[in-house]
């Protein structure tokens, strides 16, 4: 048997899958060569104050709770209504906002090893907040996303999964993404087509796709502990111009089920709505 690398040595795996390519075929989808919207997402950890406090001690203090973030936002999942239902009904007020940041709030050395342990460097970057912030796209938009792993209180790789889509993996790299240097590495001829992208530890991944599937789609890290810590957001894709490119209405029994829930809740104690 060949000698396999240590389970904690992620570099052999990275160099293997980062050099894979896709099969070129006339009937296969091609990489969109133009880009309508660009997003730069930083993955990391942060802390929020316990209770309703607005200020608290940091650096592993018992006054804080550690959460996972994307562009310094830790996602809040509504527990009394379904996001897709609110979007379809046009009633997002009080449930979600369409202002997910397309850039991190401030630049820093995202892969600085000194940010992993609590200390004076990470203390400035550690505070974050929880919110239900989504990003909305028009139908048939060409989107390019750079996802950057950081060392802010963590040293993990991040398998990022986008529901509803396959995306072209243009490139992966180590260190901080540098557009002037790294765009030259993009493979727009035969890239991999995937729905889960490994963002390497202390590195980045670049993807591109067309928003041709209307609805509301969850983007999250596939590590269970990062999902629990709310490293996530959701993309809203608007309807196209035809019935075939538009989100179908809810089935008739959906409204009857909703009415049934309302009748039950008027007799018994209120129950939380569950998203299917």
QUIWOSUL-V222069 format. One line per field, one symbol per residue. ss: DSSP state (H for helix, E for strand, - for the rest). A space follows every 10 residues. Layout:
ss->???
This chain:
ss->---------- HHHHHHH--- ---------- ------EEEE EEEEEEEEE- ---------- ---EEEEEEE --EEE----- --HHHHHHH- ------E--- ---------- --HHH----H HHHHHHE-EE E-E-EEE--- -EEEEEEEE- -------EEE EE----EEEE EEEE----HH HHHHH----- -EEE-EEEE- --EEEEEEEE ----EEEEEE E--HHHHH-- -EEEEEE--- --HHH----- -HHHHHHHHH HHHHHHH--- ------
